[in-house]
């Protein structure tokens, strides 16, 4: 189990940290304020292979694995959560499924442009009635000759209106008696195809530099060859990808929490309360110590899940534990830092205020905090049953 980064990962961390410091962080507040999508940064990270972290170098990826991806994404998240989520979704929910499940023909058509960032990706799973219950898809895909005709409504789609490629989940077995989890398939679609229309960008509390839209699919014609993986196996694909995505959002929480902690450390040294240096207060020191411990604990949980995923070992419980703990930690730490800094932390000019807004979504998407608890509990009982059988 990984507790210390090796030399290659340390070098990667330093490269990502320098990039985040010089290219990402300086514009983070402005992007948030102006709700500007980081298109220029996607070109730069694509050139480094960081939009294909799990994709072989022969396709233009960096092939640094889930641990390497975690190392890079933490640095980006600490600088700008909006840029992080764009990269994380693209990696875990577009580049990875193309590499893992797509046919050789689909890989040849899409991967070279996806991993460079020339074409960004979107993941069209969530619907008005199918958020936490991903199996309850109402979008349908019906055979029409060699093609499929897809109809339905998707919502809260990250990067939806900026994407050129999408993975759409739809019911392909319309028999009312069909089990939902075995009635869904996944398709790779060109987001510029006729039949796709976009709603307005959602106004959001945080992640304002990341676009989120509703998408309508009306008689969207998709070639039969664009089926991703096997027919009626879309739910299994979605669940596998969400395990990877949950690690990515855990890393987002870690990056945000770390950034808040570092802001507190940089700020309290110059603050006084009742004429005394705030940094010399034992209660303040205790709070900072607790924050630092929680950030490190979250990182170790995420690294464990990432390493298990790198070795194709079971990690459903571990991915959910990492997301549960890291995202709650981020919210707790950001609230504490705003409170600790007082008026200087609450003001709109403060990075603490932005971090606090950005971290709230971490407990909601890629499975809410409550869903993570259900997943963990289910796995605990499954593990106990397996032990009793052994």
ChimeraX attribute file (.defattr): number of C-alpha atoms within 10 A of each C-alpha:
attribute: neighborCount
match mode: 1-to-1
recipient: residues
	/A:1	8
	/A:2	11
	/A:3	9
	/A:4	9
	/A:5	14
	/A:6	10
	/A:7	9
	/A:8	11
	/A:9	17
	/A:10	14
	/A:11	12
	/A:12	18
	/A:13	21
	/A:14	15
	/A:15	14
	/A:16	20
	/A:17	21
	/A:18	14
	/A:19	18
	/A:20	21
	/A:21	15
	/A:22	11
	/A:23	16
	/A:24	23
	/A:25	20
	/A:26	13
	/A:27	15
	/A:28	21
	/A:29	20
	/A:30	12
	/A:31	21
	/A:32	20
	/A:33	13
	/A:34	11
	/A:35	18
	/A:36	16
	/A:37	20
	/A:38	18
	/A:39	15
	/A:40	10
	/A:41	15
	/A:42	21
	/A:43	17
	/A:44	16
	/A:45	18
	/A:46	23
	/A:47	18
	/A:48	17
	/A:49	22
	/A:50	29
	/A:51	32
	/A:52	34
	/A:53	30
	/A:54	26
	/A:55	25
	/A:56	16
	/A:57	14
	/A:58	9
	/A:59	19
	/A:60	22
	/A:61	24
	/A:62	22
	/A:63	18
	/A:64	23
	/A:65	19
	/A:66	24
	/A:67	24
	/A:68	24
	/A:69	27
	/A:70	26
	/A:71	24
	/A:72	25
	/A:73	29
	/A:74	29
	/A:75	30
	/A:76	30
	/A:77	29
	/A:78	26
	/A:79	27
	/A:80	29
	/A:81	30
	/A:82	26
	/A:83	25
	/A:84	26
	/A:85	24
	/A:86	24
	/A:87	28
	/A:88	28
	/A:89	26
	/A:90	28
	/A:91	28
	/A:92	27
	/A:93	23
	/A:94	25
	/A:95	25
	/A:96	22
	/A:97	22
	/A:98	24
	/A:99	19
	/A:100	15
	/A:101	15
	/A:102	22
	/A:103	16
	/A:104	11
	/A:105	10
	/A:106	17
	/A:107	19
	/A:108	13
	/A:109	11
	/A:110	19
	/A:111	24
	/A:112	18
	/A:113	18
	/A:114	27
	/A:115	34
	/A:116	23
	/A:117	26
	/A:118	16
	/A:119	19
	/A:120	30
	/A:121	31
	/A:122	24
	/A:123	24
	/A:124	23
	/A:125	23
	/A:126	22
	/A:127	23
	/A:128	12
	/A:129	14
	/A:130	16
	/A:131	19
	/A:132	16
	/A:133	13
	/A:134	19
	/A:135	24
	/A:136	20
	/A:137	25
	/A:138	20
	/A:139	22
	/A:140	22
	/A:141	27
	/A:142	17
	/A:143	14
	/A:144	12
	/A:145	9
	/A:146	9
	/A:147	17
	/A:148	22
	/A:149	19
	/A:150	24
	/A:151	21
	/A:152	19
	/A:153	21
	/A:154	28
	/A:155	22
	/A:156	21
	/A:157	21
	/A:158	22
	/A:159	24
	/A:160	27
	/A:161	22
	/A:162	18
	/A:163	20
	/A:164	20
	/A:165	22
	/A:166	21
	/A:167	24
	/A:168	23
	/A:169	31
	/A:170	27
	/A:171	28
	/A:172	22
	/A:173	19
	/A:174	15
	/A:175	10
	/A:176	8
	/A:177	8
	/A:178	12
	/A:179	13
	/A:180	20
	/A:181	17
	/A:182	17
	/A:183	24
	/A:184	30
	/A:185	26
	/A:186	27
	/A:187	25
	/A:188	24
	/A:189	22
	/A:190	19
	/A:191	21
	/A:192	13
	/A:193	14
	/A:194	12
	/A:195	15
	/A:196	19
	/A:197	15
	/A:198	15
	/A:199	14
	/A:200	11
	/A:201	17
	/A:202	15
	/A:203	12
	/A:204	15
	/A:205	13
	/A:206	19
	/A:207	27
	/A:208	24
	/A:209	25
	/A:210	25
	/A:211	24
	/A:212	22
	/A:213	20
	/A:214	22
	/A:215	21
	/A:216	18
	/A:217	21
	/A:218	16
	/A:219	17
	/A:220	21
	/A:221	21
	/A:222	21
	/A:223	17
	/A:224	15
	/A:225	15
	/A:226	19
	/A:227	23
	/A:228	25
	/A:229	19
	/A:230	12
	/A:231	15
	/A:232	19
	/A:233	17
	/A:234	26
	/A:235	24
	/A:236	17
	/A:237	20
	/A:238	21
	/A:239	14
	/A:240	16
	/A:241	20
	/A:242	20
	/A:243	23
	/A:244	25
	/A:245	24
	/A:246	28
	/A:247	32
	/A:248	31
	/A:249	32
	/A:250	33
	/A:251	34
	/A:252	32
	/A:253	36
	/A:254	33
	/A:255	30
	/A:256	35
	/A:257	33
	/A:258	24
	/A:259	24
	/A:260	27
	/A:261	23
	/A:262	15
	/A:263	17
	/A:264	21
	/A:265	15
	/A:266	10
	/A:267	16
	/A:268	17
	/A:269	12
	/A:270	10
	/A:271	13
	/A:272	13
	/A:273	9
	/A:274	6
	/A:275	7
	/A:276	10
	/A:277	13
	/A:278	20
	/A:279	19
	/A:280	12
	/A:281	12
	/A:282	10
	/A:283	11
	/A:284	14
	/A:285	14
	/A:286	11
	/A:287	15
	/A:288	21
	/A:289	12
	/A:290	12
	/A:291	23
	/A:292	17
	/A:293	12
	/A:294	22
	/A:295	22
	/A:296	15
	/A:297	17
	/A:298	27
	/A:299	24
	/A:300	18
	/A:301	22
	/A:302	30
	/A:303	26
	/A:304	21
	/A:305	28
	/A:306	28
	/A:307	18
	/A:308	19
	/A:309	21
	/A:310	15
	/A:311	11
	/A:312	9
	/A:313	11
	/A:314	11
	/A:315	20
	/A:316	21
	/A:317	21
	/A:318	24
	/A:319	30
	/A:320	30
	/A:321	24
	/A:322	30
	/A:323	34
	/A:324	27
	/A:325	23
	/A:326	33
	/A:327	29
	/A:328	22
	/A:329	24
	/A:330	33
	/A:331	22
	/A:332	17
	/A:333	29
	/A:334	29
	/A:335	20
	/A:336	21
	/A:337	27
	/A:338	22
	/A:339	14
	/A:340	19
	/A:341	18
	/A:342	11
	/A:343	11
	/A:344	17
	/A:345	24
	/A:346	19
	/A:347	13
	/A:348	13
	/A:349	11
	/A:350	16
	/A:351	18
	/A:352	27
	/A:353	19
	/A:354	27
	/A:355	28
	/A:356	26
	/A:357	17
	/A:358	25
	/A:359	29
	/A:360	20
	/A:361	19
	/A:362	26
	/A:363	25
	/A:364	14
	/A:365	15
	/A:366	25
	/A:367	24
	/A:368	19
	/A:369	20
	/A:370	13
	/A:371	17
	/A:372	23
	/A:373	16
	/A:374	14
	/A:375	18
	/A:376	19
	/A:377	13
	/A:378	12
	/A:379	16
	/A:380	13
	/A:381	11
	/A:382	12
	/A:383	13
	/A:384	10
	/A:385	11
	/A:386	10
	/A:387	9
	/A:388	8
	/A:389	7
	/A:390	5
